[in-house]
Amino acid sequence: MKTSPAAAGAPPGGGGREALESRRAFLRALAGAAAGLCLGALRPPSAAGFGSMRPAEQGPPVKRFAFAQLRHGGSDWAPHPSAVAEFVRDLERMTSVEAAPERVDLDARDPRLFSHPFLCIRGAREFPAFSDAEVERLRTWLDAGGTLLCDDAAGTPGYGFDAAVRRELARILPGSRPARLGSDHTVFKSFFLVRTVSGARIASPFLEGITLQGRTAVILCSNNLLGAYARDPLGRWVDPCAPGGERQRRLAFHLGVNIVMYALCSDYKQDRIHVPFLRQRS
């Protein structure tokens, strides 16, 4: 049975209007791109934001949401390669988001980075450190309004991928530490009313996040979230969802939709609408 989307409200975690001006400009640029405008033509007020990028670094125009995945130096940066296509089909079916069918793969030096408000980094094992230049670009991207999802495909908090990504986040955002997201956080209400943090496995019953200027810019999931979406060439699910079975898988899809909608909301608390390109098909 399909879950009703959450009603607009005023949960914490959305942040203040002034603190989000750079992010608003980024999202307005994305919306404008759907009308044929170039993302790079807009200048957010933050000196550290997209306005400080040279034209060659601003990326091509964006006409619809694309699930972007960050390449790191490990060999397993893209486990479950079929997961994104399955997820974006459900994202389009359940919401008004127009989404590209294919995953966009990029590294921190790619000029397309600044064309995407949402980025996912995944893996099951430890990976090498980013270069100083990559750290700086990821910091600038986050400061300018990007939202990063860190998904541990192994589901082993404190080890392997999880340990490596926390090490790199400490370099990217020094002085900021991941903290548990409360059940009243906006990410749990941005589309579906989500009461359970799901995935292919339940290694942790909660999400963690890092807050920048009143918004959660980094979200960490220890439950192999995308693993719940992957199918094999015959259409069978790759990973069983334990211990909750298919209900757990459905909740994993709902959580993924909420995270993407949170990344695309300019200010859920005050504006109560998503950026205009989300409603093009309605």
C-alpha positions as a LaTeX table, in Angstrom:
\begin{tabular}{lrrr}
\hline
Residue & $x$ (\AA) & $y$ (\AA) & $z$ (\AA) \\
\hline
Met1 & 0.00 & 0.00 & 0.00 \\
Lys2 & 1.39 & 3.39 & $-0.98$ \\
Thr3 & 2.30 & 5.68 & 1.91 \\
Ser4 & 0.82 & 9.16 & 1.85 \\
Pro5 & 3.40 & 11.94 & 1.43 \\
Ala6 & 4.12 & 14.03 & 4.49 \\
Ala7 & 2.24 & 17.26 & 4.93 \\
Ala8 & 4.30 & 20.44 & 4.91 \\
Gly9 & 5.21 & 21.52 & 8.42 \\
Ala10 & 7.89 & 23.22 & 10.44 \\
Pro11 & 10.25 & 20.49 & 11.69 \\
Pro12 & 13.77 & 21.40 & 12.82 \\
Gly13 & 16.74 & 20.90 & 10.53 \\
Gly14 & 15.59 & 23.20 & 7.70 \\
Gly15 & 17.70 & 26.18 & 8.78 \\
Gly16 & 17.26 & 29.94 & 8.68 \\
Arg17 & 16.61 & 32.04 & 5.58 \\
Glu18 & 19.84 & 34.05 & 5.65 \\
Ala19 & 22.00 & 30.99 & 6.27 \\
Leu20 & 20.58 & 29.30 & 3.18 \\
Glu21 & 20.97 & 32.11 & 0.63 \\
Ser22 & 23.87 & 30.42 & $-1.16$ \\
Arg23 & 21.95 & 27.15 & $-1.32$ \\
Arg24 & 18.85 & 28.94 & $-2.60$ \\
Ala25 & 20.85 & 30.47 & $-5.43$ \\
Phe26 & 22.18 & 27.03 & $-6.35$ \\
Leu27 & 18.68 & 25.54 & $-6.43$ \\
Arg28 & 17.27 & 28.51 & $-8.33$ \\
Ala29 & 20.02 & 27.91 & $-10.86$ \\
Leu30 & 18.96 & 24.28 & $-11.17$ \\
Ala31 & 15.36 & 25.33 & $-11.64$ \\
Gly32 & 16.39 & 27.94 & $-14.18$ \\
Ala33 & 18.32 & 25.37 & $-16.12$ \\
Ala34 & 15.06 & 23.53 & $-16.76$ \\
Ala35 & 13.91 & 26.63 & $-18.61$ \\
Gly36 & 17.07 & 26.69 & $-20.73$ \\
Leu37 & 19.26 & 28.85 & $-18.49$ \\
Cys38 & 22.87 & 27.95 & $-17.72$ \\
Leu39 & 23.69 & 27.13 & $-14.10$ \\
Gly40 & 26.91 & 29.08 & $-14.34$ \\
Ala41 & 25.09 & 32.30 & $-15.25$ \\
Leu42 & 23.81 & 32.76 & $-11.70$ \\
Arg43 & 25.94 & 34.15 & $-8.90$ \\
Pro44 & 25.13 & 33.18 & $-5.31$ \\
Pro45 & 26.12 & 35.79 & $-2.73$ \\
Ser46 & 28.54 & 33.55 & $-0.80$ \\
Ala47 & 32.15 & 34.28 & $-1.68$ \\
Ala48 & 32.91 & 30.60 & $-1.21$ \\
Gly49 & 29.99 & 29.49 & $-3.35$ \\
Phe50 & 29.38 & 28.99 & $-7.01$ \\
Gly51 & 29.95 & 32.67 & $-7.78$ \\
Ser52 & 33.65 & 32.17 & $-7.10$ \\
Met53 & 33.97 & 29.42 & $-9.70$ \\
Arg54 & 35.50 & 30.23 & $-13.07$ \\
Pro55 & 33.15 & 29.57 & $-16.04$ \\
Ala56 & 35.03 & 26.40 & $-17.00$ \\
Glu57 & 34.41 & 25.03 & $-13.48$ \\
Gln58 & 30.71 & 25.70 & $-13.32$ \\
Gly59 & 29.61 & 22.70 & $-15.33$ \\
Pro60 & 27.08 & 22.28 & $-18.13$ \\
Pro61 & 23.39 & 23.25 & $-17.90$ \\
Val62 & 21.21 & 20.91 & $-15.84$ \\
Lys63 & 17.70 & 20.12 & $-17.10$ \\
Arg64 & 16.62 & 17.39 & $-14.67$ \\
Phe65 & 17.75 & 15.74 & $-11.48$ \\
Ala66 & 20.56 & 13.23 & $-11.88$ \\
Phe67 & 21.78 & 10.82 & $-9.23$ \\
Ala68 & 25.48 & 11.71 & $-9.04$ \\
Gln69 & 27.99 & 9.33 & $-7.47$ \\
Leu70 & 31.44 & 10.32 & $-6.27$ \\
Arg71 & 34.41 & 8.23 & $-7.34$ \\
His72 & 37.01 & 7.68 & $-4.63$ \\
Gly73 & 40.35 & 5.90 & $-4.91$ \\
Gly74 & 39.07 & 2.51 & $-3.81$ \\
Ser75 & 38.19 & $-0.29$ & $-6.21$ \\
Asp76 & 34.63 & $-0.62$ & $-4.90$ \\
Trp77 & 33.41 & 2.95 & $-5.28$ \\
Ala78 & 30.28 & 1.77 & $-7.17$ \\
Pro79 & 28.88 & $-1.41$ & $-5.60$ \\
His80 & 25.42 & $-2.46$ & $-6.77$ \\
Pro81 & 25.64 & $-0.74$ & $-10.19$ \\
Ser82 & 21.99 & $-1.44$ & $-11.01$ \\
Ala83 & 20.65 & 0.23 & $-7.87$ \\
Val84 & 20.42 & 3.81 & $-9.13$ \\
Ala85 & 18.36 & 3.01 & $-12.24$ \\
Glu86 & 15.85 & 1.12 & $-10.08$ \\
Phe87 & 15.73 & 3.94 & $-7.54$ \\
Val88 & 15.20 & 6.79 & $-10.02$ \\
Arg89 & 12.34 & 4.88 & $-11.66$ \\
Asp90 & 10.61 & 4.76 & $-8.30$ \\
Leu91 & 11.54 & 8.37 & $-7.57$ \\
Glu92 & 9.76 & 9.47 & $-10.75$ \\
Arg93 & 6.81 & 7.19 & $-10.10$ \\
Met94 & 6.26 & 8.36 & $-6.53$ \\
Thr95 & 7.06 & 12.07 & $-6.91$ \\
Ser96 & 6.94 & 14.87 & $-9.49$ \\
Val97 & 10.73 & 14.83 & $-9.91$ \\
Glu98 & 11.93 & 14.47 & $-13.49$ \\
Ala99 & 15.08 & 12.34 & $-13.23$ \\
Ala100 & 17.78 & 11.20 & $-15.62$ \\
Pro101 & 17.71 & 7.39 & $-15.95$ \\
Glu102 & 21.46 & 6.88 & $-15.70$ \\
Arg103 & 23.80 & 7.48 & $-12.79$ \\
Val104 & 26.33 & 10.30 & $-13.24$ \\
Asp105 & 29.82 & 9.26 & $-12.11$ \\
Leu106 & 32.32 & 11.97 & $-11.26$ \\
Asp107 & 35.27 & 12.75 & $-9.07$ \\
Ala108 & 35.88 & 15.86 & $-6.99$ \\
Arg109 & 37.86 & 17.52 & $-9.80$ \\
Asp110 & 35.11 & 17.11 & $-12.38$ \\
Pro111 & 33.64 & 20.48 & $-13.51$ \\
Arg112 & 30.20 & 18.84 & $-13.52$ \\
Leu113 & 30.34 & 18.64 & $-9.72$ \\
Phe114 & 28.86 & 22.12 & $-9.46$ \\
Ser115 & 25.91 & 21.17 & $-11.64$ \\
His116 & 24.57 & 18.70 & $-9.06$ \\
Pro117 & 22.98 & 19.56 & $-5.68$ \\
Phe118 & 23.08 & 15.90 & $-4.59$ \\
Leu119 & 26.05 & 13.53 & $-4.46$ \\
Cys120 & 26.42 & 10.00 & $-3.08$ \\
Ile121 & 29.63 & 8.32 & $-1.96$ \\
Arg122 & 29.57 & 4.55 & $-1.39$ \\
Gly123 & 31.81 & 1.58 & $-0.75$ \\
Ala124 & 32.38 & $-1.45$ & 1.43 \\
Arg125 & 36.11 & $-1.12$ & 2.14 \\
Glu126 & 38.55 & 1.54 & 3.20 \\
Phe127 & 39.69 & 3.85 & 0.40 \\
Pro128 & 42.72 & 6.15 & $-0.08$ \\
Ala129 & 42.67 & 9.74 & 1.08 \\
Phe130 & 41.51 & 12.52 & $-1.22$ \\
Ser131 & 44.11 & 15.00 & $-2.40$ \\
Asp132 & 44.20 & 18.44 & $-0.79$ \\
Ala133 & 42.72 & 19.93 & $-3.97$ \\
Glu134 & 39.84 & 17.42 & $-3.90$ \\
Val135 & 39.19 & 18.19 & $-0.23$ \\
Glu136 & 38.99 & 21.90 & $-1.01$ \\
Arg137 & 36.58 & 21.43 & $-3.91$ \\
Leu138 & 34.28 & 19.19 & $-1.87$ \\
Arg139 & 34.32 & 21.75 & 0.96 \\
Thr140 & 33.39 & 24.51 & $-1.49$ \\
Trp141 & 30.61 & 22.37 & $-2.99$ \\
Leu142 & 29.13 & 21.67 & 0.44 \\
Asp143 & 29.42 & 25.30 & 1.54 \\
Ala144 & 27.62 & 26.37 & $-1.64$ \\
Gly145 & 24.61 & 24.14 & $-0.98$ \\
Gly146 & 25.46 & 20.58 & $-1.99$ \\
Thr147 & 24.11 & 17.60 & $-0.03$ \\
Leu148 & 26.33 & 14.52 & 0.34 \\
Leu149 & 24.93 & 11.06 & 1.16 \\
Cys150 & 27.50 & 8.61 & 2.57 \\
Asp151 & 26.19 & 5.04 & 2.25 \\
Asp152 & 28.17 & 2.19 & 3.84 \\
Ala153 & 27.60 & $-0.81$ & 1.55 \\
Ala154 & 29.16 & $-3.18$ & 4.08 \\
Gly155 & 27.06 & $-2.03$ & 7.01 \\
Thr156 & 30.01 & $-2.08$ & 9.41 \\
Pro157 & 30.07 & 1.15 & 11.43 \\
Gly158 & 33.57 & 2.13 & 12.53 \\
Tyr159 & 35.38 & $-0.06$ & 10.00 \\
Gly160 & 36.26 & $-0.11$ & 6.32 \\
Phe161 & 34.34 & 2.43 & 4.25 \\
Asp162 & 32.69 & 4.01 & 7.27 \\
Ala163 & 36.05 & 4.69 & 8.94 \\
Ala164 & 37.51 & 6.08 & 5.70 \\
Val165 & 34.63 & 8.41 & 4.94 \\
Arg166 & 34.65 & 9.79 & 8.48 \\
Arg167 & 38.39 & 10.38 & 8.15 \\
Glu168 & 37.83 & 12.35 & 4.94 \\
Leu169 & 34.88 & 14.31 & 6.34 \\
Ala170 & 37.13 & 15.45 & 9.19 \\
Arg171 & 39.47 & 16.90 & 6.54 \\
Ile172 & 36.71 & 18.40 & 4.40 \\
Leu173 & 34.85 & 19.95 & 7.33 \\
Pro174 & 37.38 & 20.30 & 10.16 \\
Gly175 & 35.77 & 20.90 & 13.51 \\
Ser176 & 32.46 & 19.35 & 12.42 \\
Arg177 & 31.51 & 15.90 & 13.64 \\
Pro178 & 28.60 & 13.69 & 12.54 \\
Ala179 & 25.73 & 13.69 & 15.01 \\
Arg180 & 22.60 & 11.59 & 15.26 \\
Leu181 & 19.59 & 13.02 & 13.41 \\
Gly182 & 16.53 & 13.11 & 15.63 \\
Ser183 & 13.26 & 11.54 & 14.57 \\
Asp184 & 11.76 & 15.04 & 14.09 \\
His185 & 14.38 & 16.07 & 11.51 \\
Thr186 & 13.06 & 17.37 & 8.19 \\
Val187 & 14.62 & 14.49 & 6.24 \\
Phe188 & 12.08 & 12.14 & 7.80 \\
Lys189 & 9.16 & 14.34 & 6.64 \\
Ser190 & 10.33 & 15.79 & 3.33 \\
Phe191 & 8.01 & 13.51 & 1.31 \\
Phe192 & 6.99 & 10.34 & 3.16 \\
Leu193 & 6.53 & 10.18 & 6.90 \\
Val194 & 9.49 & 7.91 & 7.67 \\
Arg195 & 9.74 & 6.40 & 11.13 \\
Thr196 & 12.30 & 3.67 & 10.42 \\
Val197 & 15.85 & 4.03 & 9.09 \\
Ser198 & 16.07 & 1.16 & 6.63 \\
Gly199 & 18.38 & $-0.38$ & 4.04 \\
Ala200 & 19.43 & $-3.86$ & 2.93 \\
Arg201 & 20.49 & $-4.46$ & 6.52 \\
Ile202 & 19.93 & $-2.67$ & 9.81 \\
Ala203 & 23.40 & $-1.93$ & 11.15 \\
Ser204 & 22.20 & 1.31 & 12.77 \\
Pro205 & 18.67 & 2.44 & 13.73 \\
Phe206 & 19.46 & 6.10 & 13.00 \\
Leu207 & 21.04 & 8.42 & 10.44 \\
Glu208 & 23.88 & 10.77 & 11.26 \\
Gly209 & 24.53 & 14.18 & 9.77 \\
Ile210 & 26.77 & 17.23 & 9.70 \\
Thr211 & 25.11 & 20.63 & 9.91 \\
Leu212 & 26.38 & 23.67 & 8.00 \\
Gln213 & 24.69 & 27.04 & 8.49 \\
Gly214 & 21.52 & 25.49 & 9.84 \\
Arg215 & 21.05 & 22.74 & 7.25 \\
Thr216 & 22.21 & 19.12 & 7.16 \\
Ala217 & 24.79 & 19.06 & 4.37 \\
Val218 & 26.12 & 15.54 & 4.97 \\
Ile219 & 23.96 & 12.49 & 5.73 \\
Leu220 & 25.53 & 9.19 & 6.80 \\
Cys221 & 23.71 & 5.85 & 6.53 \\
Ser222 & 25.26 & 2.61 & 7.82 \\
Asn223 & 22.57 & 0.30 & 6.40 \\
Asn224 & 23.61 & $-0.31$ & 2.76 \\
Leu225 & 20.70 & 1.82 & 1.60 \\
Leu226 & 21.30 & 1.47 & $-2.15$ \\
Gly227 & 21.88 & $-2.25$ & $-1.77$ \\
Ala228 & 18.14 & $-2.56$ & $-1.16$ \\
Tyr229 & 17.47 & $-1.21$ & $-4.67$ \\
Ala230 & 19.74 & $-3.44$ & $-6.77$ \\
Arg231 & 18.43 & $-6.11$ & $-9.17$ \\
Asp232 & 20.35 & $-8.70$ & $-11.16$ \\
Pro233 & 20.01 & $-9.05$ & $-14.98$ \\
Leu234 & 17.01 & $-11.35$ & $-14.50$ \\
Gly235 & 15.20 & $-8.76$ & $-12.41$ \\
Arg236 & 15.71 & $-10.47$ & $-9.06$ \\
Trp237 & 16.73 & $-8.52$ & $-5.99$ \\
Val238 & 20.48 & $-8.83$ & $-5.42$ \\
Asp239 & 20.47 & $-8.49$ & $-1.63$ \\
Pro240 & 17.88 & $-9.83$ & 0.77 \\
Cys241 & 16.65 & $-7.25$ & 3.25 \\
Ala242 & 17.22 & $-8.60$ & 6.73 \\
Pro243 & 15.54 & $-8.90$ & 9.11 \\
Gly244 & 12.41 & $-7.18$ & 7.78 \\
Gly245 & 12.10 & $-8.59$ & 4.27 \\
Glu246 & 10.15 & $-6.74$ & 1.58 \\
Arg247 & 8.59 & $-4.25$ & 3.97 \\
Gln248 & 12.12 & $-3.21$ & 4.92 \\
Arg249 & 12.97 & $-2.81$ & 1.23 \\
Arg250 & 9.93 & $-0.60$ & 0.64 \\
Leu251 & 10.93 & 1.58 & 3.60 \\
Ala252 & 14.44 & 1.85 & 2.14 \\
Phe253 & 12.96 & 3.28 & $-1.06$ \\
His254 & 10.92 & 5.76 & 0.98 \\
Leu255 & 14.00 & 6.86 & 2.92 \\
Gly256 & 15.97 & 7.34 & $-0.30$ \\
Val257 & 13.18 & 9.47 & $-1.78$ \\
Asn258 & 13.11 & 11.60 & 1.36 \\
Ile259 & 16.86 & 12.18 & 1.25 \\
Val260 & 16.74 & 13.30 & $-2.38$ \\
Met261 & 13.73 & 15.55 & $-1.73$ \\
Tyr262 & 15.53 & 17.06 & 1.26 \\
Ala263 & 18.52 & 17.82 & $-0.98$ \\
Leu264 & 16.23 & 19.50 & $-3.53$ \\
Cys265 & 14.21 & 21.57 & $-1.06$ \\
Ser266 & 15.38 & 25.18 & $-0.85$ \\
Asp267 & 13.80 & 25.68 & 2.61 \\
Tyr268 & 11.13 & 23.14 & 3.53 \\
Lys269 & 10.12 & 24.94 & 6.73 \\
Gln270 & 9.48 & 28.40 & 5.27 \\
Asp271 & 8.80 & 27.93 & 1.56 \\
Arg272 & 6.82 & 24.67 & 1.74 \\
Ile273 & 7.47 & 23.93 & $-1.92$ \\
His274 & 10.23 & 22.26 & $-3.86$ \\
Val275 & 12.14 & 24.09 & $-6.56$ \\
Pro276 & 9.95 & 24.69 & $-9.61$ \\
Phe277 & 11.46 & 22.05 & $-11.87$ \\
Leu278 & 10.08 & 19.38 & $-9.52$ \\
Arg279 & 6.55 & 20.29 & $-10.64$ \\
Gln280 & 7.05 & 20.41 & $-14.40$ \\
Arg281 & 5.11 & 17.21 & $-15.02$ \\
Ser282 & 2.14 & 18.13 & $-12.82$ \\
\hline
\end{tabular}
